[in-house]
């Protein structure tokens, strides 16, 4: 369901029938040990008659090499999606974003495999063992005949638990490997699904015909980008707002505001003829894969259409199944013109 509605949303966006914007508002913490970040993403999609805003309220302490964040206390998070009708402006739903976040990113990863991976791809390598890794495994297995999954995490218990659970639930062989290089050895598709701010997949490990995708750009090294034959991206530029001088913002303080650095990296490492936006690939306006030897790459940077499309589907299914808590519409309306 998620891949269907998100695929349709990319078509709408490519045809100019959807909007998308995102921003990041950053405030330094009073103790000087991190930042507060409030990140709204908004999209309206014509054919589903809906608009949604997804907001995250995060405290991001300075960490070395990985993303850490929380709301109120470590282990707690605040991500909300507000869904509205574009027909009459009515507020339709308020949702937590956690599961939707994993599903929408996994779904777009599955779409990348559908259009960019070889038809005979049977081996999937995954970096990471969290919710993103789980969603990607399921989505990719929906579009390619995956028979084996290899997974790596620096935490041996996490990767063992992941392999046991996913093997049981998916009914296929899932192997936990001790060396990150093993993930890519013989793999047809590789998915980097970590919170690492340093590369986990290296260009030296690439093999002909491979399709590789990542959740955040930092997971892939420069050599990998340089060696790929096709590079497909999905992003909306982030408008960044700072209470303090941006020059004082420490490197690595946030992965949400990496657009500028990443765009420079793309320009340096990739020629324009290699690059295409996912909407153009889905609409058939750009070549996805020319042959089985090409190495293809997809970066799954967030784009708000994913939230609107997925949230509307969740809303429709919840209404059909009588799920959720109904709130009085009058709570959200007023007589004073805004």
Buried (B, 14 or more C-beta within 10 A) or exposed (E): EBBEBBBBBBBBBBEEEBBBBBBBBBBBEEEEEBBBBBBBBBBBBBBBEBBBBBBBBBBBBBBEEEBBBBBEEEEEBBBEBBBBBEEEEEBBBEBEBEEBBBBBBBBBBBBBBBBBBBEEBBBBBBBBBBBBBBBBBBBBBBBBEBEBBBBBBEEEEBBBBBBEEBBEEBEBBBBBBEEBEBBBEEBBBBBBBBBBBEBBBBBEBBEEBBBBBBBBBBBBBEBBBEBBBBBBBBBBEBEBEBEEEEEEBEEBBBBBBBBEEBEEBBEEBBEEEBBBBBBBBBBEEBEBBEEEEBBBBBBBBBBBBBBBBBBBBBBBEEEEEEEEEEEEEEEEEEEEEE
